[in-house]
Amino acid sequence: MMASSTPRASSAAAVLAVVVAALCGIHGAAAQLVEDYYDDTCPDAYDIVKQTLIEAHQSDTRIYASLIRLHFHDCFVQGCDGSILLDNMTGFQTEKEAVPNMGSARGFPVVDAVKAALEDACPGVVSCADILALAAEISVELSGGPKWGVLLGRLDGLTSSIAGANNLPAPFENLTVLERKFSDVGLKDLVDLVALSGAHTFGRVQCKNIADPPADRLYNFSGTNRPDPTLNSAYRAFLTQRCPQNGNSSVLNDLDPTTPDTFDKNYYTNLEVNRGILTSDQELKSSPLAQGRTAPIVDRFAQSQDAFFASFAQSMINMGNIAPVTDPSLGEVRCDCKMVNDDS
């Protein structure tokens, strides 16, 4: 039986809580992102994140794909600042309630578990934005994909943007729109667009993203009352069984029907035979605009997994460099990833 706390013990616990809270948010001058950022302050950070993810995967085989998606959806809105993790607070609405995230973005409890483990080991040191970056790399590595040196040193932002989150690249958008949205966040090289789309080599997608307007590829593509002509007919027949018209829009389907939980080049081999599940996927190969632009990159990655892995690793580094917060006047290390620190 646990002994009841004494006044002295309670006082010590209170002091410890104040010290931990004070540690969160303490940091030096703005700096560039570097691989060894935590080598002195939290040398076991990578291993702590990795072990927590391995444990989470034992009960949730989807978690690796979900975590890399959180990093994507974070970096494309206000830069890689951990804004997607914030709950509703006075002054802003959570990005979790944006259309692309509502009922879709997941893995938040695992991020909280990682943060708790890191706070036990090195209080107030590792930012939530950096947790997302580390979790993305580790998730890819544990799924059979490439490793890369994650650049670290991001601070957590103080705001969120539901408007920005509602403007994330969408599954029904054409290549012109996708190129613009990637370019708008600084990813102007088409290799980044094609390589980062390759993250759809694992994970799941709901029927609403292929069978409901405006993403309907199966029954009324672009208002034609016909299916998308670029969709493989046998694959379409399979998907109509999974996603009947006016059926359950939340039913999950493999993004990669061949190796759904493995990070490999099969996303691109699927595009080669018109088996990309999303409009935004197949556009990279089949759009008239893709010829001479993104289609040759798709072909190269379909032929060489090494080429894909090398480009994906570099593109993840590029994405991780989208507007990171490094200025202490603009960010902090949150004590809790769901809320900004109480500065009262």
C-alpha positions as CSV (number, residue, x, y, z in Angstrom):
1,M,0.0,0.0,0.0
2,M,1.4,3.4,-0.9
3,A,2.0,5.7,2.0
4,S,0.0,8.9,2.2
5,S,2.0,12.0,1.3
6,T,3.5,14.2,4.0
7,P,3.5,18.0,3.9
8,R,7.2,17.9,3.2
9,A,6.8,15.4,0.4
10,S,3.9,17.5,-1.1
11,S,6.0,20.6,-0.9
12,A,8.9,18.9,-2.6
13,A,6.6,17.7,-5.4
14,A,5.2,21.1,-5.8
15,V,8.7,22.6,-6.1
16,L,9.7,19.9,-8.7
17,A,6.6,20.7,-10.7
18,V,7.5,24.4,-10.8
19,V,11.1,23.5,-11.8
20,V,9.9,21.3,-14.7
21,A,7.4,23.9,-15.9
22,A,10.1,26.5,-15.7
23,L,12.4,24.4,-17.8
24,C,9.9,24.2,-20.6
25,G,10.4,27.1,-22.9
26,I,14.0,28.0,-21.8
27,H,16.3,28.1,-24.8
28,G,19.0,30.2,-26.3
29,A,19.4,32.3,-29.4
30,A,17.9,31.4,-32.8
31,A,20.0,28.8,-34.6
32,Q,20.1,26.7,-37.7
33,L,18.7,23.1,-37.5
34,V,21.4,20.5,-37.0
35,E,21.5,16.7,-36.6
36,D,23.3,16.8,-33.2
37,Y,21.1,19.4,-31.6
38,Y,20.2,17.2,-28.6
39,D,23.5,15.3,-28.3
40,D,24.4,17.1,-25.1
41,T,21.0,18.0,-23.6
42,C,19.0,14.8,-24.4
43,P,21.4,12.2,-25.9
44,D,18.9,9.4,-25.8
45,A,16.1,11.3,-27.5
46,Y,16.1,9.3,-30.7
47,D,16.1,5.9,-28.9
48,I,13.3,7.1,-26.6
49,V,11.1,8.1,-29.6
50,K,11.9,4.8,-31.4
51,Q,11.1,2.6,-28.4
52,T,7.8,4.4,-27.8
53,L,6.8,4.0,-31.5
54,I,7.7,0.3,-31.5
55,E,5.5,-0.3,-28.5
56,A,2.6,1.7,-30.0
57,H,2.9,-0.3,-33.2
58,Q,2.2,-3.6,-31.4
59,S,-1.4,-2.5,-30.9
60,D,-1.8,-0.3,-34.0
61,T,-0.2,-1.4,-37.3
62,R,-1.3,1.9,-38.9
63,I,0.5,4.2,-36.5
64,Y,3.7,4.6,-38.6
65,A,1.8,5.9,-41.6
66,S,-0.3,8.1,-39.3
67,L,2.7,9.7,-37.7
68,I,4.4,10.7,-40.9
69,R,1.1,12.2,-42.1
70,L,1.0,14.4,-38.9
71,H,4.5,15.7,-39.9
72,F,3.3,16.5,-43.4
73,H,0.1,18.2,-42.2
74,D,2.2,20.2,-39.6
75,C,4.8,21.4,-42.0
76,F,2.4,22.5,-44.7
77,V,0.6,24.8,-42.3
78,Q,2.7,27.7,-40.9
79,G,5.9,25.5,-41.3
80,C,7.1,22.7,-39.0
81,D,6.0,24.2,-35.7
82,G,3.9,21.6,-34.0
83,S,0.7,23.6,-34.6
84,I,-1.3,20.5,-35.7
85,L,-0.9,19.2,-32.1
86,L,-2.6,22.1,-30.4
87,D,-6.1,21.8,-29.0
88,N,-8.6,24.7,-29.1
89,M,-7.4,27.7,-27.0
90,T,-8.5,31.3,-26.6
91,G,-7.5,33.2,-29.7
92,F,-7.3,30.3,-32.2
93,Q,-9.1,27.2,-33.3
94,T,-7.4,23.8,-33.5
95,E,-6.2,22.5,-36.9
96,K,-7.5,19.2,-35.8
97,E,-11.0,20.4,-36.8
98,A,-10.0,21.3,-40.3
99,V,-11.7,19.3,-43.1
100,P,-8.5,17.4,-44.1
101,N,-7.8,16.4,-40.4
102,M,-11.2,15.9,-38.8
103,G,-11.8,12.2,-38.3
104,S,-8.7,11.5,-40.3
105,A,-5.5,12.8,-38.6
106,R,-4.6,10.4,-35.8
107,G,-1.7,9.4,-33.6
108,F,-2.0,12.2,-31.1
109,P,-1.9,9.9,-28.0
110,V,1.3,8.4,-29.3
111,V,2.9,11.8,-29.6
112,D,1.8,12.5,-26.1
113,A,3.3,9.3,-24.9
114,V,6.6,10.2,-26.6
115,K,6.6,13.6,-25.1
116,A,5.9,12.2,-21.6
117,A,8.9,9.7,-22.0
118,L,11.1,12.6,-23.1
119,E,10.0,14.8,-20.3
120,D,10.9,12.0,-17.8
121,A,14.4,11.7,-19.3
122,C,15.2,15.4,-20.1
123,P,12.5,17.9,-18.9
124,G,11.8,20.9,-21.1
125,V,14.3,20.0,-23.8
126,V,12.7,18.3,-26.8
127,S,10.1,20.3,-28.8
128,C,6.9,18.7,-30.0
129,A,7.8,19.9,-33.6
130,D,11.0,17.9,-33.4
131,I,9.1,14.9,-32.0
132,L,7.0,14.9,-35.2
133,A,10.2,15.1,-37.4
134,L,11.9,12.2,-35.5
135,A,8.7,10.1,-35.4
136,A,8.3,10.5,-39.2
137,E,11.9,9.3,-39.9
138,I,11.7,6.4,-37.4
139,S,8.3,5.4,-38.8
140,V,9.7,5.1,-42.3
141,E,12.8,3.3,-41.2
142,L,10.8,0.8,-39.1
143,S,8.5,0.1,-42.2
144,G,11.4,-0.8,-44.4
145,G,12.2,2.6,-45.8
146,P,15.3,4.8,-45.9
147,K,17.1,6.4,-43.0
148,W,18.2,10.0,-43.0
149,G,19.8,12.4,-40.6
150,V,16.9,14.4,-39.1
151,L,17.7,18.1,-38.7
152,L,16.6,19.3,-35.2
153,G,16.3,22.4,-33.2
154,R,12.8,23.6,-34.0
155,L,10.8,25.4,-31.3
156,D,7.1,25.0,-31.0
157,G,4.9,27.7,-32.4
158,L,2.4,29.7,-30.3
159,T,-0.5,29.7,-32.7
160,S,-2.4,27.5,-35.2
161,S,-4.2,28.1,-38.5
162,I,-7.4,26.2,-39.3
163,A,-7.6,28.3,-42.5
164,G,-4.2,27.0,-43.5
165,A,-5.1,23.4,-42.6
166,N,-8.2,23.7,-44.8
167,N,-5.9,24.5,-47.7
168,L,-3.7,21.4,-47.4
169,P,-3.1,19.4,-50.7
170,A,-6.3,17.5,-51.2
171,P,-6.9,14.0,-52.7
172,F,-9.1,15.2,-55.5
173,E,-6.8,18.0,-56.8
174,N,-5.1,18.1,-60.2
175,L,-1.4,18.4,-60.9
176,T,-1.6,22.2,-61.5
177,V,-3.1,22.8,-58.0
178,L,-0.7,20.3,-56.4
179,E,2.3,22.0,-57.9
180,R,1.2,25.4,-56.7
181,K,0.5,24.2,-53.2
182,F,4.0,22.6,-52.9
183,S,5.6,25.6,-54.4
184,D,3.8,28.0,-52.1
185,V,5.5,26.3,-49.1
186,G,8.9,26.4,-50.8
187,L,9.0,23.0,-52.4
188,K,9.4,24.1,-55.9
189,D,11.3,21.1,-57.3
190,L,9.0,18.6,-58.9
191,V,11.1,15.8,-57.4
192,D,9.8,16.9,-53.9
193,L,6.2,16.6,-55.1
194,V,6.6,13.1,-56.6
195,A,8.9,11.8,-53.8
196,L,6.8,13.0,-50.9
197,S,3.7,11.7,-52.5
198,G,5.4,8.3,-52.3
199,A,4.6,8.3,-48.5
200,H,1.3,6.8,-49.8
201,T,3.1,3.6,-50.2
202,F,1.7,2.7,-46.7
203,G,-1.4,3.6,-44.7
204,R,-5.1,3.7,-45.3
205,V,-7.7,6.0,-46.9
206,Q,-11.4,6.4,-46.3
207,C,-14.0,5.7,-49.0
208,K,-15.1,9.4,-48.9
209,N,-11.8,10.3,-50.6
210,I,-12.6,8.1,-53.7
211,A,-16.3,7.7,-53.8
212,D,-17.9,11.0,-52.4
213,P,-17.9,14.4,-54.1
214,P,-15.7,16.2,-54.8
215,A,-13.3,13.2,-54.7
216,D,-15.6,10.8,-56.6
217,R,-13.5,8.6,-58.9
218,L,-15.8,5.7,-58.9
219,Y,-19.2,7.0,-59.9
220,N,-19.3,10.6,-61.0
221,F,-15.8,11.8,-61.8
222,S,-15.7,15.6,-62.4
223,G,-19.4,15.6,-62.9
224,T,-19.4,13.2,-65.8
225,N,-21.6,10.5,-64.2
226,R,-18.9,8.1,-65.1
227,P,-15.8,6.7,-63.4
228,D,-12.4,8.3,-63.7
229,P,-11.1,6.9,-67.1
230,T,-7.5,6.8,-65.7
231,L,-8.5,4.2,-63.1
232,N,-7.7,0.6,-63.9
233,S,-11.0,-1.2,-64.6
234,A,-10.3,-4.3,-62.4
235,Y,-9.1,-2.1,-59.6
236,R,-12.2,0.1,-59.9
237,A,-14.4,-3.0,-59.7
238,F,-12.6,-4.0,-56.5
239,L,-13.0,-0.5,-55.0
240,T,-16.7,-0.3,-55.8
241,Q,-17.1,-3.5,-53.7
242,R,-15.3,-1.8,-50.9
243,C,-17.0,1.6,-51.4
244,P,-20.5,1.1,-52.8
245,Q,-22.3,4.2,-54.0
246,N,-23.9,6.0,-51.0
247,G,-22.2,3.5,-48.7
248,N,-20.2,3.9,-45.5
249,S,-17.8,6.7,-46.3
250,S,-15.4,5.9,-43.4
251,V,-14.5,2.4,-44.6
252,L,-10.7,2.1,-44.9
253,N,-8.8,1.0,-48.0
254,D,-5.1,0.3,-48.5
255,L,-3.3,3.2,-50.2
256,D,-1.0,0.6,-51.7
257,P,-3.0,-2.6,-52.5
258,T,0.2,-4.6,-52.9
259,T,2.3,-4.0,-49.8
260,P,0.1,-1.8,-47.6
261,D,2.3,-1.7,-44.5
262,T,5.7,-1.7,-46.1
263,F,7.6,1.4,-47.2
264,D,8.8,0.6,-50.8
265,K,8.5,1.7,-54.4
266,N,5.2,-0.1,-55.1
267,Y,3.3,3.2,-54.9
268,Y,5.0,4.1,-58.2
269,T,4.6,0.6,-59.8
270,N,0.9,1.0,-59.0
271,L,0.7,4.3,-60.8
272,E,2.4,2.7,-63.9
273,V,-0.7,0.5,-64.2
274,N,-3.3,3.0,-63.2
275,R,-3.8,1.7,-59.7
276,G,-3.2,4.9,-57.8
277,I,-6.1,5.1,-55.4
278,L,-6.4,8.9,-55.2
279,T,-6.8,11.4,-58.0
280,S,-3.9,13.3,-56.7
281,D,-1.8,10.1,-56.9
282,Q,-2.6,9.1,-60.5
283,E,-2.3,12.7,-61.7
284,L,1.5,12.4,-61.2
285,K,1.6,9.8,-64.0
286,S,-1.6,10.1,-66.1
287,S,-2.3,13.8,-66.3
288,P,-1.5,15.4,-69.7
289,L,0.5,17.9,-67.8
290,A,2.5,15.1,-66.2
291,Q,4.1,14.1,-69.5
292,G,7.6,15.5,-69.5
293,R,7.2,16.8,-66.0
294,T,6.3,14.4,-63.1
295,A,5.7,11.2,-65.2
296,P,9.4,10.6,-65.9
297,I,10.1,10.9,-62.2
298,V,7.4,8.4,-61.5
299,D,9.0,6.1,-64.0
300,R,12.4,6.5,-62.5
301,F,11.2,5.6,-59.0
302,A,9.1,2.7,-60.3
303,Q,12.3,1.3,-61.8
304,S,14.6,1.9,-58.9
305,Q,13.8,1.7,-55.2
306,D,17.2,3.1,-54.4
307,A,16.5,6.2,-56.5
308,F,13.2,6.7,-54.7
309,F,14.7,6.2,-51.2
310,A,17.5,8.7,-51.9
311,S,15.1,11.3,-53.2
312,F,12.5,10.7,-50.5
313,A,15.1,11.2,-47.7
314,Q,16.3,14.5,-49.2
315,S,12.7,15.7,-49.8
316,M,11.8,14.9,-46.2
317,I,14.8,17.0,-45.1
318,N,13.6,19.8,-47.4
319,M,10.1,19.6,-46.0
320,G,11.4,19.6,-42.5
321,N,13.1,22.9,-43.3
322,I,9.8,24.7,-44.1
323,A,9.7,27.8,-41.9
324,P,10.9,26.2,-38.7
325,V,10.6,28.4,-35.6
326,T,14.1,28.9,-34.1
327,D,13.7,32.5,-32.7
328,P,13.0,32.3,-29.0
329,S,10.7,35.3,-29.2
330,L,8.4,33.4,-31.6
331,G,8.4,29.9,-30.1
332,E,9.0,27.7,-27.1
333,V,9.5,24.1,-26.0
334,R,6.0,23.1,-24.9
335,C,5.6,21.1,-21.7
336,D,2.4,19.6,-23.2
337,C,2.1,19.2,-27.0
338,K,-1.6,20.0,-26.8
339,M,-1.2,23.5,-25.4
340,V,1.1,26.5,-25.3
341,N,2.9,27.0,-22.0
342,D,1.2,29.0,-19.3
343,D,3.3,32.2,-19.1
344,S,1.3,33.6,-16.1
